[in-house]
Amino acid sequence: MSTSTNADRDFAADGEYEPPAPGEARRVSTAEGYECWAPIYDNAPNPLLAREERHLSPLLTNLRNKSVLDLACGTGRWLERLVTQGCASGVGIDRSVAMLRVAGRKTAIRGRLAKGDCENLPLPSASFDLALCSFAVGHIRDLGSMAYELGRVTRAGADVFVSDLHCDAYARGWRVGFRDGATPVQIEMRPRAAEEIVHVFCSNGFQCLTHESLWLGEQERPLFVQAGKSHSFVEACELPAILVGHFRRIGTGTQRGAR
Ligand SMILES: C[S@@+](CC[C@H](N)C(=O)[O-])C[C@H]1O[C@@H](n2cnc3c(N)ncnc32)[C@H](O)[C@@H]1O
């Protein structure tokens, strides 16, 4: 996918991640970006979120006895699903009041949300059996602090899933963003390679079970069609779009490791 084709620009219109339109995009901080995006975040068809859900859903089963943390929960996409599926308890943490406000309108997760930073969690130690951090690590300033905090708040044996825009997709021009009317808005992020994420987590009390690159596939085609972007579909499938890591908490110590 080249950053200069019309197809790229079209693909940008309704997805969560959009390639840059040079000279057109407005670049904003994470705080400003999610403040503006929150009211419409849940509305647009989003092939990346759909692809991630297709991968993770079969792995997130047998929740009945599990205490779940949705880190950088945003509008509560995963928390709502996991609570509805019957997890024992669930908490969502996010730094954006605007995103949490939208999440708080969802009956299943109202009262389970708190404002907080991934690098300094307002949560007791050894509290969770399962944690997700979905499409957020690229926004985290100090990944080591986040991994340390995840290690602190999870119990030994806990599963932790981390997903984000693939750094290959970022290198080819995809960006985190949305449209504000006719103007593309790009939210600042620093893409992270699998090797960096694995190294940091493994230095902070986790074992890496898998890390995988996900490509969009036929199942996402209807979302392109729905968005009027079917002509962009084939091109969008030509590179890895998402990185997903699956980690397991080992031991009980919370010694701070690599940043
Ligand atoms: C792309 S959204 C993902 C939301 C949700 N996890 C999902 O997949 O739908 C990224 C979220 O990360 C949150 N975020 C970014 N940096 C954060 C930080 N340091 N601490 C907590 N939340 C953060 C943003 O406020 C935003 O809600």
The ligand as an ORCA input file, in Angstrom:
! r2SCAN-3c Opt
* xyz 0 1
  C      -7.701      3.504     19.981
  S      -8.385      3.761     21.574
  C      -8.700      2.071     22.021
  C      -9.846      1.932     22.965
  C     -10.249      0.490     23.246
  N      -9.172     -0.235     23.903
  C     -10.620     -0.200     21.954
  O      -9.845     -1.040     21.500
  O     -11.675      0.097     21.407
  C      -6.959      4.144     22.581
  C      -7.332      4.475     24.007
  O      -6.147      4.543     24.779
  C      -6.342      5.535     25.766
  N      -5.025      5.915     26.298
  C      -3.981      6.430     25.624
  N      -2.929      6.611     26.455
  C      -3.321      6.196     27.684
  C      -2.675      6.112     28.945
  N      -1.397      6.489     29.114
  N      -3.379      5.632     29.986
  C      -4.676      5.244     29.835
  N      -5.332      5.289     28.664
  C      -4.660      5.749     27.591
  C      -7.042      6.640     25.014
  O      -7.657      7.575     25.877
  C      -8.019      5.824     24.162
  O      -9.249      5.662     24.827
*
